[in-house]
C-alpha cells in the first residue's frame, strides 16, 4: 500500500513576515477575500492591504463571525461570488483559518493562511473542523489539498496572550503520541485517504514532541514579555508546522477524539482546543497502558507550561457519571479517530481512562 506526506505549498515564518505577504500572494490571484475576527483584522489588516496593494492586488475585507459552521462558510462563499475574489486569505485563530480554507475549497480557489496566534496546528492542514453554530463538533471536512501558503509573523504571535501559545503546545503535545499509535496499529489514516504512516511523518511528530520538551518553558516566559527569541521561533514552528505535518501525515488517535467528546459538555466550551487536547493526551496514554515514565513525562511538561492535567483544570467541576459517560460515547462515535488504536475501543474503556487520568493528574499536582 502506498504512503503519502501532506504539506502546504509554501511555509513562511519570521518576525515581520506579514510585510512580505504580497510577494507570496502575487502568484495566486489578483483580488483577495480577507477574512478574520475583529482582533486579527485589527492586528494584520492594514499590513496585508498595504503589502498586497504594492503588488497590485485588490482586497475585500469581511469579518469572521466566530464559528467554523456550515452557515458561516456559506455566508463567506456568497461574499466571494459577489465581489469576484479569486483567492482567500484567512487570518486569526484555528476556526477563522478553517473557515477560510473551507470557503476556498468550495470555490476552488487558492488560500493563504495567516495565523495571528500559535494555538493550533490548523494552519498547514488540508482539514477544516466544522462545528454547529453553537460550538458543538459536527464533522471533519477533509480537503483535497493543503493551503497554498502559510505565513506566520512571530512578532505578531509573541504579542498575543501567552495562553494561546500554551494551548498550541497542548495541541502539539498530542502529535507524537497519536502518530505513534497510528504507526504501530498500521490502520489506514483517514486524513491521507487511507494510507498508512510514513517513517518521515513519524519522525516529524517525534521532533515536534522533543522541541516542546526542550523549548516550551523558555518560549512561554519570552512570550509573557512579548519577546521573540530562538525558543519562541522553535515553539511556533512546532505548534504550527511540525504539529500540522505530524498530525496530518501521521494520523490522529485518542487525544483529539476525547477533545471532540468534551464538546458535548457546555462547561468545557470556554476552554481552548489545545487545553482539551492536552488532557485527551493523558487519557489516551492511560487507555493504551503506556509506561508510567511516559505518562509522568507528559504530566511534568503540562504542569511546567500550565496545561490542564485534570477535569477541574478544564472547568469541569464534580461531573456526574452520566456526563462523563456522555463524553465517552461521543469520543467513540463511528468514524472518530480513536478507532485508530491498536485494539478495539468502546465507551467504557474511554470512561475509565478519563476518570483515571483525572485522578492521576489531581494527585500528581498535589505531589509537586
C-alpha positions in Angstrom: 0.0 0.0 0.0 1.3 3.5 -0.9 2.1 6.1 1.7 1.9 9.9 1.5 3.2 13.1 3.1 1.0 16.1 3.0 2.2 19.7 3.4 1.4 23.3 2.4 2.9 24.5 -0.9 4.8 27.3 0.9 5.6 27.9 4.6 7.0 31.3 5.7 7.9 32.1 9.3 9.7 35.0 11.0 9.4 38.3 12.7 8.0 40.9 10.3 6.9 38.3 7.7 3.5 39.9 7.4 5.0 42.6 5.3 6.1 40.0 2.7 2.6 38.6 2.0 2.1 40.5 -1.2 5.1 38.8 -2.8 3.8 35.3 -1.9 0.2 36.1 -2.8 1.0 37.6 -6.2 1.4 34.1 -7.8 -2.1 33.2 -6.6 -4.6 35.8 -7.8 -5.5 39.5 -8.3 -8.3 40.0 -5.7 -8.4 38.5 -2.2 -11.2 38.0 0.3 -9.5 38.8 3.6 -11.5 37.3 6.5 -10.7 37.1 10.2 -12.0 38.0 13.6 -12.1 41.6 14.8 -8.8 41.2 16.7 -7.0 39.5 13.8 -8.1 42.1 11.3 -7.0 45.0 13.6 -3.6 43.4 14.0 -2.8 42.5 10.4 -5.4 44.0 8.2 -3.6 47.2 7.3 -0.2 45.5 6.7 -1.8 42.9 4.5 -3.7 45.5 2.4 -0.5 47.6 2.0 1.6 44.6 1.0 -1.0 43.3 -1.5 -1.5 46.8 -2.8 2.2 47.1 -3.6 1.7 44.1 -5.9 -1.4 45.5 -7.5 -3.7 43.0 -5.7 -7.2 44.1 -4.6 -8.7 43.2 -1.2 -12.2 42.8 0.2 -12.3 42.6 4.0 -15.1 40.6 5.7 -15.2 39.9 9.4 -15.4 36.3 10.5 -18.4 35.7 12.8 -16.6 33.4 15.2 -17.7 29.8 14.4 -16.5 27.5 11.7 -20.0 26.4 10.8 -21.8 25.4 7.6 -23.8 28.7 7.8 -20.6 30.8 8.2 -18.8 29.0 5.4 -21.8 29.5 3.0 -22.1 33.2 4.0 -18.5 33.9 3.0 -18.9 31.9 -0.2 -21.6 34.4 -1.2 -19.2 37.3 -0.5 -16.5 35.7 -2.7 -19.1 35.3 -5.5 -20.4 38.8 -5.2 -17.0 40.5 -5.1 -15.3 38.4 -7.7 -12.4 37.3 -5.4 -10.0 34.8 -6.9 -8.3 33.7 -3.7 -8.9 33.8 0.1 -6.7 35.0 3.0 -7.8 33.5 6.3 -6.3 35.3 9.3 -6.6 34.7 13.0 -7.1 31.5 15.1 -8.0 28.0 14.1 -11.7 28.5 13.5 -11.2 31.5 11.2 -8.4 29.7 9.4 -10.5 26.5 8.9 -13.4 28.6 7.6 -11.1 30.4 5.1 -9.8 27.0 3.9 -13.3 25.6 3.5 -14.5 28.7 1.5 -11.5 28.4 -0.8 -12.2 24.7 -1.3 -15.9 25.2 -2.1 -15.0 28.0 -4.6 -12.0 26.0 -6.0 -9.6 28.9 -5.5 -6.2 29.3 -3.6 -6.0 30.1 0.1 -3.3 31.9 2.1 -3.3 31.3 5.9 -2.1 33.9 8.3 -2.2 32.7 11.9 -2.1 35.5 14.5 -1.7 33.0 17.3 0.2 29.7 17.6 -2.7 28.0 19.3 -3.4 25.0 17.0 -2.0 23.0 14.1 -4.8 24.1 11.8 -2.8 26.4 9.5 -0.9 23.8 7.5 -3.6 21.1 7.2 -5.9 20.1 4.4 -8.7 19.8 7.0 -11.4 22.0 8.4 -13.1 21.1 11.6 -16.8 22.1 11.3 -19.0 22.9 14.3 -22.6 23.8 14.8 -23.4 27.4 15.2 -23.5 26.7 18.9 -19.9 25.3 19.0 -20.6 21.6 19.2 -18.3 19.4 17.0 -20.1 18.3 13.8 -17.7 16.9 11.3 -14.3 16.9 9.7 -14.1 18.4 6.2 -11.2 16.7 4.5 -9.9 19.0 1.8 -8.3 17.9 -1.5 -5.1 20.0 -0.9 -3.2 21.9 1.7 -3.0 25.7 1.8 -1.1 27.4 -1.0 0.8 29.5 1.5 1.1 29.6 5.3 2.7 32.8 6.6 3.4 33.2 10.4 4.7 36.5 11.7 6.3 35.5 15.0 6.3 39.2 16.1 2.5 39.2 16.0 2.3 35.8 17.7 4.5 36.9 20.5 2.2 39.8 21.2 -0.9 37.6 21.7 -1.8 36.4 25.2 0.6 33.6 26.3 -2.4 31.3 26.9 -2.7 30.9 23.1 0.9 29.7 22.7 0.4 27.3 25.7 -2.8 26.0 24.0 -0.8 25.4 20.8 1.7 23.4 22.8 -1.2 21.3 24.2 -2.4 20.6 20.6 1.2 19.8 19.5 1.7 17.6 22.6 -0.7 15.0 21.1 1.0 14.9 17.8 3.7 12.3 18.6 1.5 10.1 20.7 -1.3 9.9 18.2 1.1 9.4 15.3 2.9 6.7 17.3 -0.4 4.9 17.8 -1.2 5.1 14.1 2.3 4.0 13.2 2.1 0.9 15.4 -1.5 0.0 14.6 -0.9 0.3 10.8 -4.6 1.2 10.4 -5.5 3.5 7.5 -5.2 7.2 8.2 -8.4 8.9 7.2 -6.6 12.2 6.7 -4.4 10.7 4.0 -7.1 8.9 2.2 -6.5 5.6 3.9 -2.7 5.5 3.6 -0.6 4.2 6.5 2.1 6.3 8.2 5.4 7.1 6.6 8.6 6.9 8.7 9.3 10.6 7.9 5.9 11.6 9.3 6.5 9.6 12.5 10.0 11.3 12.8 8.5 14.8 12.3 6.0 14.0 15.0 8.8 13.0 17.4 10.7 16.2 16.5 7.6 18.1 17.4 7.5 16.5 20.9 11.2 16.8 21.5 11.0 20.5 20.6 8.2 21.1 23.1 10.2 19.4 25.9 13.3 21.4 25.1 12.0 24.9 24.4 8.4 25.0 25.8 9.1 26.7 29.2 11.6 29.2 27.8 9.2 30.2 25.0 6.3 30.6 27.4 8.4 33.0 29.5 9.6 35.0 26.5 6.0 35.5 25.2 4.9 36.6 28.6 7.3 39.5 28.0 6.1 39.8 24.3 9.6 38.9 23.1 10.7 36.9 20.1 13.7 34.5 20.9 15.0 31.4 19.2 12.9 29.4 21.7 9.8 31.2 20.5 10.7 30.6 16.9 11.2 26.9 17.7 7.9 26.5 19.5 5.9 28.4 16.9 7.4 26.0 14.3 6.5 23.0 16.5 2.9 24.3 17.1 2.3 25.2 13.5 4.4 23.3 11.0 5.7 20.2 12.8 2.4 19.5 14.5 0.5 20.2 11.3 2.6 17.9 9.2 2.8 15.3 12.1 -0.9 15.0 12.7 -2.0 15.1 9.1 0.5 12.6 7.7 1.0 10.7 11.0 -2.7 10.5 11.9 -5.0 11.3 14.8 -6.0 8.9 17.6 -7.5 9.2 21.1 -6.5 12.6 22.2 -8.4 14.5 19.6 -11.4 12.2 19.9 -11.5 12.9 23.7 -11.4 16.6 22.8 -14.4 16.1 20.5 -16.2 14.2 23.2 -15.8 17.1 25.6 -17.6 19.5 23.3 -20.9 17.9 24.4 -20.3 19.5 27.8 -21.1 23.2 27.8 -18.9 23.7 30.8 -15.8 23.0 28.6 -16.7 25.4 25.8 -14.7 28.3 27.3 -11.5 26.3 27.2 -9.2 26.4 24.2 -8.8 23.5 21.8 -5.3 22.6 22.9 -6.2 22.6 26.5 -8.7 19.9 26.0 -6.4 18.0 23.7 -3.7 18.0 26.3 -6.0 16.3 28.8 -7.1 14.0 26.0 -3.4 13.0 25.5 -3.2 11.9 29.1 -6.4 10.0 28.8 -5.1 8.3 25.6 -1.9 7.3 27.3 -3.8 5.8 30.3 -6.2 3.9 28.0 -3.3 2.5 25.9 -1.4 1.4 29.0 1.7 3.4 28.2 4.6 3.1 30.6 4.4 5.2 33.7 7.6 7.1 32.7 5.9 8.3 29.5 2.8 9.4 31.4 4.9 11.2 34.1 6.9 13.0 31.4 3.7 14.3 29.8 2.3 15.4 33.2 5.6 17.1 34.0 5.5 19.0 30.8 1.9 20.0 31.2 2.5 21.4 34.6 5.7 23.2 33.6 3.9 25.3 31.0 0.4 25.5 32.5 -1.7 22.9 30.6 -4.6 21.0 32.2 -3.9 17.7 33.8 -7.4 17.0 35.4 -11.0 17.8 34.8 -11.1 20.7 37.2 -8.4 22.4 35.1 -10.9 22.3 32.2 -13.6 23.9 34.3 -15.4 20.5 34.6 -16.1 20.5 38.4 -17.5 17.4 40.1 -19.0 16.0 36.9 -21.6 13.2 37.2 -21.1 9.7 35.9 -23.7 10.4 33.3 -21.9 13.4 32.0 -18.6 11.6 31.6 -20.4 8.6 30.0 -21.9 11.0 27.5 -18.4 12.3 26.7 -17.1 8.8 26.3 -19.9 7.9 24.0 -19.2 10.9 21.8 -15.5 10.1 21.9 -16.1 6.6 20.4 -18.8 7.6 17.9 -18.4 5.8 14.5 -15.7 7.5 12.4 -13.9 9.0 15.4 -10.1 8.8 15.2 -9.8 7.0 18.5 -10.5 3.8 16.5 -7.0 4.1 15.0 -5.9 2.4 18.3 -4.1 -0.9 18.2 -7.2 -2.6 19.8 -11.0 -2.2 19.6 -12.1 0.8 21.7 -15.5 1.2 23.4 -17.1 3.9 25.6 -16.5 2.0 28.8 -12.7 2.0 28.2 -12.7 5.7 27.5 -14.9 6.4 30.5 -12.4 4.5 32.7 -9.4 6.3 31.1 -11.0 9.8 31.7 -11.7 9.1 35.4 -8.3 7.6 35.9 -6.5 10.4 34.1 -8.4 12.9 36.2 -7.4 11.1 39.4 -3.8 10.7 38.3 -3.4 14.4 37.3 -5.1 15.6 40.5 -2.7 13.5 42.7 0.3 14.5 40.6 -0.4 18.2 41.1 -0.6 17.7 44.9 2.8 16.0 44.9 4.5 18.7 43.1 
